[in-house]
Amino acid sequence: METGKRRKGMRLYSIINDFVSNNNYLTVDFFVRKYDVSKRTIQNDLSYLMQVASKNLDFEKCIEIRDN
């Protein structure tokens, strides 16, 4: 279980870095392929990041999430 939590934490950190370092729109499919996880996993990760970030800033103004 510890390994799963650590892996998720690293993926969340990497997803944030993807948004920060990329000037283009990033799709859910981009993340599915990059991290080799399901679409639902990525949707849950993005939902979690938006929830956490909304406590500190308006995250939805910082990124636009598009699903192909």
ZIDAMO-V82432 format. One record per run of one state. SS is the DSSP state (h for helix, s for strand, l for the rest). FROM is the first residue (numbers start at 1). TO is the last residue. Records with the same first field share a line. If there is no record, write none. Layout:
BEGIN
SS: FROM-TO + FROM-TO
END
This chain:
BEGIN
l: 1-1 + 22-26 + 36-38 + 55-58 + 63-65 + 67-68
h: 2-21 + 28-35 + 39-54 + 59-62
s: 27-27 + 66-66
END
